């Protein structure tokens, strides 16, 4: 990741993927100022239902089709579908897809909760 005082650039395909409740994520910008981060997530299996107490998330579906389950309601998604998830909303992805996830504030592994 290239870093300047007023901007930064990430090459997502060069970031090592890490396991997450939704699949495998390449995470960028989490080490900056905490305002937001960006994850490219490959969802290859149905993910685990989870929620966040502080964090909002924006999902943008890039590839594939399936459902985003939000507080038990299944919402069909396909490429170019965007979903805004507020704190406290139990959610998970169902189906094989690739998404961009924007956590606001930046992703914090301590704010990932499971029932």
N, C-alpha and C positions, 0 to 999 in steps of 0.2 A: 504494500500500500504506500503510495506516494503521499507525503504530508507537507503542507505549507501552513502558514499562520492563518490563512483565510479560506483554504479549500483542501480537500483530500480526494484522492482517486483510488478506487479499488478495482482490481482485475479479478472478478469472482471465480473464474475458472482456474486461477492460480492459488486460491485459498483452500486449504485442506478441509474437507467436510467433517462435521462432527455429528454424532447421534443426537436426536431430539425426539420428543413425543410424536412428531409428525413424520419422521423419516431421517434423512440426512441433510444437514444444513451447512451452507457456506456463509459465514457471518462476517459482515464488514461494518466498520465505523463504530463499533461498540466501545472502543478504547479512547474515543475522543472526548466530548464534553457531556455526554449523557443525554443529549436532547433526543436523539433517535438513533436507530441502527437499521441495517438492511440485511436480510437473509434471503438467499436463493435456496429453496427447499425442494428436494426430490422426495415425493410421497409415493412409496412403493407398496405400502400396506395400509390398512385402516389404522389411523393413529389413535392414541390414548386420549380419552376425554380429560381435559385439564382446564384451568382458569388462572387468571392473574388478579391480584388484589389492587395493584397500582397501574399496571401497564395496559395501554390501548394497543390494538394491532390492526393493521390494514393488510389484507391478503389480496393479491392480484394473481389470478390464474393465467399462466403462460401457455401451458400444454396440458392435454388430457381433459377428462370430464369425470364428474363424480358429484359428491355432495359435501357441503360444509354443514355439520350438525351444530346448531346454536341453541343452547338451553333446551335440547331435545327435539327441536324442529329441524328437519332435513331440507336444506336449501340447495337446489340443483345449481351446479356451476360448470362453466366451460371457459375456453380461452377468452380473455378480456373481461371476465366477471371480477368485480372488486367487492370486497366485504369489509366493513368496519366493525370491529369487535371491541366492546367496552369492558372495563374491569368488572369481574364477577360473572361474566357470561361463560358458562361451561361450553366448551367447543372442541371439535375434532374434525379432521378431514377424512372422508371415506372415498376410496378409489385411487387409481394411479394418476398422478398429475405432478406438474412442476409449477411452483408458485414463487412469487416475491412476497416476503413478509416484512412489513415495516413496523417494528415495535417502537412505541412512544410512551414514556421515555425509552432510552436505549435498553436493550434486553438485559435483564438481571436474572441469573439462574436461581436466585433466592426467591423470586416472585413467580414460581411455577408450582401450582398446587393441584393435587389430585384428591378426589373424594374417596 
